[in-house]
Amino acid sequence: MYKKLHVMVMEKAPDVLSVPLRYVPFSVKRKLIEQLLQLQFQQSLEDGDLDFLENRWLKIEVRDLQLSWFISLIDNQLVVSQDEIPDVSFSGETNDLVLIATRRQDPDTLFFQRRLIIEGDTELGLNVKNLMDSIDLDTMPKALRIGLEQLANFIEAGKKHQEEL
């Protein structure tokens, strides 16, 4: 019974969360995303590691949450927008993206399983994927890191229960 409930929550949580997220104004989402990006990539910005994004737009889409946003580097600041023409786009489901963010799942594996979709400029996409691979969890804000790790533990346990059922 517990395993079935765990799997159900893991599978349905994004659908449930997508409803209230639709009503959050984009300006609030943008501010939160920009602050998280600035915190996470402050050193990378200083080192010039994100220059490949200068005046180019990366679209991120979380399909099951029905969320998407665009990120660019403008005047050495990461900027988030609601609607741009993307140079490259990455899309995936919430659970897969959490596992990528916590380094529990390899983006290449998900790409070849067609669970992570990358479209557009190949070189830019490769740069973004390499950036994802290089993220050091220890540099994440502690609350975000712990929250993501707990969520990843929940997802991994749910996937294990799913296999057992």
N, C-alpha and C positions, 0 to 999 in steps of 0.2 A: 504494500500500500504506500509506504513512504517513498519507495523508488519511483512509482508511477507519479506521485504528486510532485516529486523533485523534477522529473522529466517534463511534466506538464508546465510547471512554473518556468523552467528554463526555456521551453519552447514558446510559451505564450506571453512572457513578460514584455518583450519588445512591442507586441501588438497592443498590449494594455497601456504601456508607456507612451506610445505614439499618439494616443488621443489627447492627453493633456499637453503634450509638447507642441501640438498644432496651435494651441492658444497662447503660447509664449511668444511675445513679439520678437521679431528677428533682431531688433536693436539690443535686446537683453541677451539673446544667444550670441550675437556678434561680440559684445563686450566680454562675455565669459570666455569664449573661444580665444579671442585675442589676448586676454590676460594669461590664460593657460599656455598659449603658444609662446608668448614673451618669456614667461617663467622657464618653460622647458628648453627653449632654444636661445636663451640669452648669450651663452658662451659661443654657440655656433654662429650667431649673428656677429659677435665681436671678431671671431676668427675668419669670417667671410665664407663659412661653409654652406651658406644658403644663397650665395650670389647667383646660382643657377636659376633661382626663382624670380630674379629681378625682372619686374614688369611682365611676368608670365603668370598665367592663372592655372592653379591646380584645383580641380573640383573633387570634393570628398562627398560621397553619398552613402548614407546608412539606409539601405533600402527598406528594411523592416520597420524602422522608426519613421520613415518618410521624411528624413532630414537630409538636406544638402547645403553645402556652402562652398565658397571659393576662397582660396588663399593665394596671396601674392606677396612679394617683397617689394616695397616701395619706399625709397629713401631710408633704407636699412631698417625698416619696420615691417613686421608681418601684419598684413592687412586682410581682414575678412570681409567678404561681400556676399550679397544675396543672389546676384544674377550677373554673370559675366560670360564671355565666350571662353571655354576652357582650352588650354593648350594640351592638358592631359587630365584624365579623370580616373579616380579610384572609387570603386563601389563594392560594398560587401554587406553582410548581415552583422548585426550587433555582436553576437557571440563570437564570430570569427574575428572581428576587428578588435575585440577585447583580448582575445588570445594572441593576436599579433602584437598588440601594444605591450603585453606582458611577456613577450618573447616565448610564449608557450607553443606557438604555432609559427611555422616558417611561411612568409608571404609567397615564396615560390611554389611551395606545395599547394597552397590554396589557389594560386593562380592556375596551376596545371589541372586542378580539380574543378576549375571554373567557378569557384566560390568567391574569389577575389577577381574582379574585372578591372583591367587596366586598358584604357583606350586613349589614343591620341599620340602625341610626340613621344617616340620610343626612347630617345636619349633623355628627355626630361623625366619620363616615367622611371627609367633606370636610376637616375639620380635620386628621385623621391624614394624609390624602394631601398636604395642603399642607405639613405638617411634613416628610414624606418629600421633597418637592420642595425644601425649604429647607435640607436637610442640606448642610453645607459639608464636603467631603472633607478639607480641610486641618485641620479640627478633630478628626478621628478620631485615635485613638491610632495612631501611625506604623506599628507592626507590623500592626495590623488593616487600615489603609488600603492598605499595600503588598501584603499578602496578598490582599485583595479585588480590587485592581487587576490583579494577576497572574492571578488566577482569571478575572476578566472578560476579560482578553486571551485566555486559553485558550478560553473559551466563544465569544467572537466569532470567533476563528480556526476553531474547530470548526464553527460555523454557516456560515461562508464555505465551508469544505471540503464541508459537507453540500450546499450549493447547487450546487457544482461536480460532485458525483458523480451 
